[in-house]
């Protein structure tokens, strides 16, 4: 295993003010603050803060922020704006062409995407997979996320709910509780058991990605209680990953924009985002001054040259 990339949506470095910032209410590894302070990291981990605005006016958004992380390109500058939600056609073309997963595949490296998706979602996007669709989309076809476009560009196999049931994939909430609340038959795991599964899935891979988005949802809800539960669950998962990281393996954690660190507003923030590195990645976090600097570091850690 070379590197695990844990992408956490909507976490920035705000003020150390527990009245508005749930990250100031817990001693969590992602509790990083605008003044550069934060929770001490175990196992020789290091942290820095990275710019998410990329020189473009307005609040950073998911589509362009994630595109920058996954390609190394200044996606908002290329579009002339920050793009919310899902990538549009020009952004999808950029992600497909410059995806770090495409670069990994061209270099003969192996990548894994640990998130498990419904067959219905993958089929609606035209992504081949085995199994019968669990439901349909009668009104509107789903749109692909930036991570979906980027991983597809590398030709990797997407995991389905069948993989999650067989212990070969993770539900996006880590534990499976969200699916159970909607009556879906998916396995339920503790954050520690989920971390053990991710470490196993990453064995033999050069890069393994896991995406977590409930932190961004909690920020938009402006719920301190929901944010504390989400961040606490994520922290247990993250600490178990650090504790189980094998010798020579790297773990990199970062986000695409700020949000949950300031519940006084419902929108994203312009705050810098934390970048955490463990294992060999710890010595590389200082290189990640902004979102475009992450992909080259991940590629180098995974043993692949940057795209031409």
N, C-alpha and C positions, 0 to 999 in steps of 0.2 A: 504494500500500500504506500503510495506516495503522498497524497493529500486529500483530506476531506474538506469540502467547501460547504459551510453552513450559511445559507442566505436567509437573513431575518428581515422581513419587510417592516418598514416604518419605525425604526429606532434611531433616534439622534442623541446628541449630547447637549442637554439643556442645563438649566440652572439647578443648583442643589437646593431645591425648594419643595419639600414634601407636600405643600398645599396644592401644587399643580403637577408635580413630576413624580409619578409612581416609582421611578428608578431611584429616587432619593429615600424611599421607604423600605428598601431592602438591600442587603449586602450581596447583590447579584453580580456576576462577572460582567454583565453588560451595563452595570451602573457606572457609566462614564459621564463626566460633566464638562461643561464648556470651558472651565478653567484648566482642564487637563488632568484633574484629579479623578480618582475612582477606586473601586475595590481592588485590593491586591490580587494578582493573578497567581494561581498555583503552577507548579511544574515548570517554572522558568518562562511562563507566558509573558508576552509583551503586548502593549496596546498603543495605538495612536488615534488621532481624529483626522478624518479625510473630508475634503470639500465635496459637497454634493450639488452645488449650484453650477459648476463648470462654466462660469463666466456668462451665464444666460440669466436675464432678468426674470423675476417671478419665483414661485415656489417649485422646488423639484418634485417630479412626479414619477410614478412607478414605471411606465413604459420606457421612457428615455433613461431613467436612472438604472434600471435593470439592463437595458441595452448597453450602456456604458460599461457596467460591470462585466458583462459577458462577451464583450468584443474588444474593449480597450479603446474604443472610438468615442469622441465627444458627440454623442447622439443628439442632445438638445441643440448644440451648435449646428449640427448638420441639418436639423429640421427647422432651426430658427426659433424654437420654443420648447418648453417642457411639455411632454404629452402624457396625459393622465391615462390610467387604466391599461388598456391593451394596445399593442403596437399597430399602427396603421400600415398601409401597403409600403410606403417608402421605408419605414422603420423595419418592417419585416424583411425587406430586401437587404438592408444593411446588416441586420442580425444574421441572416442566412449566409451572407457572403463572408462576414468577419467573425463568426462564432468561434469561440475558443474550442468548442467541441469539434468543429470542422478541422481546425488546426491540429488537434490531438489525433483525430482519425487519419489525417494526411501523414502524420509522423509515425503511424503505426502504434499509437498509444490507445489504451483502453479506458473508457469513461463509463460511469454508471450514474443513473438518476434514481435515487432511492424512493421517491414519491410514487405511490400507487394511484392510478386513475381509473375511473369507471370505463368499461369498454364503450359505453354509449358516447362518452365524451371524445374518446380517441377516434372512434369511427366517424363521428360527426365532423372531425377535423381532417378526415381522410388519412389517418395514421393506421397502418395495418396492425392488427392484434388478434389474438385468439379469444374465443368465448362469445357468448351471446350478449347483446346490449341489455342493460338492466332497466332502461327507460328510454323514452324518446324525447325529441325537442320539437314539439308541435308548433311553437310560435317563432322562435328565433334560433338559428344555429349558433353554437358557442363560438367565441373568438379565442384564438390561441394566445397564451401569455408569452412574455418575452423568453422565459425559461423554456417553454415548450418549443418555440421556434428555434432557439439556440441548440437545444439537445437534438432536435430532429435534423438539423444541418449536419450533425456528425454521424448520422445513420445508426445511432444506438437504439436498443430495444426499450420501449416504454413498459413500465410495470403496470399491472392491472390489479383490481381488487382480488382476483384469484391469487396473485402473488402475495398480497397482504395476508390472505387467509393461510397461505402455505409457509409463512415466515420468510418470504423473499422480497417484501416491500413494506414501506411504512405509510400509515395514514398521515395526511398533512398536519393534523393536530398533535402528532407524536403518540398519543395514548389510545386513540380510537374511540374516545368517549363521545365525540361530536357525532360520529356516524351512528353510534348506539342510541343517542338521543333522538335521532330521526328514524329509528326502527330498522336500521341497516345491519345486516349480519356481518360485521367485521371484527377482527380480534381486538381485545382491549389489553393494553400493556402499561406497565409503569414507565415513567420517563427513563429509569435506569435500564429496564429491559429493552426499550426502544433503542437506547444508545448502544447496547450490546449487539442488537440486530444490525444497526448501521455499521458498526465496526466490522461485523462479519461480512456484510455486503460489500464493503470496501476492500476486502482482502483480494489481492491480485490486481486491483484496479490502479490506474495511474492518477485518476481524479474521480471522486465520488461527490455528487451534489445532493443536498437535501434542502428543500425550500419550506419555510415556515411563515405564514402570513397573518396569523391571528393577532400578532402584536400591532399591525396596522389597523385591523378591525377594532381593536380595543381603543386605539387612539381616536378613531372617528366616532366611536360611541361616547367618548369622554367619561367613561365609567372607571373610577378609581378601583372599585372592587374587581371588575373584570380584568383590568390591566394587571393588578397584583396577582391574580390567579394565573393569568397567561404567562407573565414574566417569571413567576415562581416555578411553574411547570417547565418552562424553557430552561431555566437555570439548572434544575435537577438534571435535565437531559444533557446540557452542556458540560456540567461538572463530571458526569459519568463518562462522557466522551473523552475529556481530558485525562481522567484517571485510567481509562482503558486504552489510550493511544499507544500503539506499539513503538518500540525503538526505531527511529528513522522515519516514522510517520508524522505528517504535518496536519494541523487543523487550523483553518482560517475561518473567521466569523466576521461578517459585516452586513451592512444594510444599504438600501438605495436612497433613503431620504429620512428626515426626521418626522415624527408625528406623536408617538405615545409619550414622549418625554415632556410634553406640554399640553395638558388636558384643559387648559384655559381656552383653547381654540379647537375647532373641529377639523381644521385644515392641516395639511402638511406644513412643516417648518423649513426654514433655511439653515437650520443648525447643521454643523458637521456631524458625520456619522462615525461610530466607533469601528475600528479594525483591530481584531484580536488575532494573535498568532501563537501557536504552540508547536513544540518540536522544532524542526529546522525552519519552519515559517516564522518563528519568533524573531529571528535575525533579519527578516525581510519586511516587517510591517512598516518600518520607517520609510520605505520606498513608496508606500501608497499614500501620496499626498492628496489625491482626489480619486474619484471613481474610475477614471480611465487607466489608472496605474495598477489596478488589481489583476486584470487578465494576464499581463506579461509575467507577473510574479507567479501566478498559478501555473501557467504554462512551463515556466522554468522549473518549478518544484516538481511538476509532473514529468519532466524530462523531454519536453517538446520545444522546438525552436519557435519563436514568434512568427506569425504570418508575415509574408512579404508585403 
